[in-house]
Amino acid sequence: MMLDVRNLTLEQIKNILDLDDTRSVKNWLAENSIPLSQIGRKYVVNQFMFELKQQQLAVEELKISYPSKWFEIYDANTPNKGMVKAISELYPKKNLIKVKKSKENSYIK
C-alpha cells in the first residue's frame, strides 16, 4: 500500500487560506513547518501535510475551549476518519490514574 500523494500549488493554498499573494503563502508554510517542493517550474506542497497542519490548528483551539472533550467533538465533526486517526496519533489521550501514596498524591500512566 502506498501513501496517496497529492500536491497543492501555491495558488491553490493562497485561495484556501484567503491570502493576498504567494509570498504570504510561503511565509505561512515556513511558520508552520510545511516543506515546499519544486516540480518542474511549479512549487507545490503535499496536500496531506497541509491539511494535517490545518487540522492541528483547529485541534489546538478545541483543546483550549473544550479541554476534556476536545477529541470527541473533533471526531464527531470530522468525516475523514483517516485524519481523525492521524490526529489521535499526534495527540494521544493521557489516561492518568490517581493513586494515593501516604500523604501526597501521585499520578501514573
PyMOL commands that set and color helices and strands:
alter all, ss='L'
color gray80, all
select helices_A, chain A and resi 10-17+22-31+47-65+70-76+81-90
alter helices_A, ss='H'
color red, helices_A
select strands_A, chain A and resi 7-9+37-39+42-46+97-101+104-108
alter strands_A, ss='S'
color yellow, strands_A
deselect
rebuild
show_as cartoon
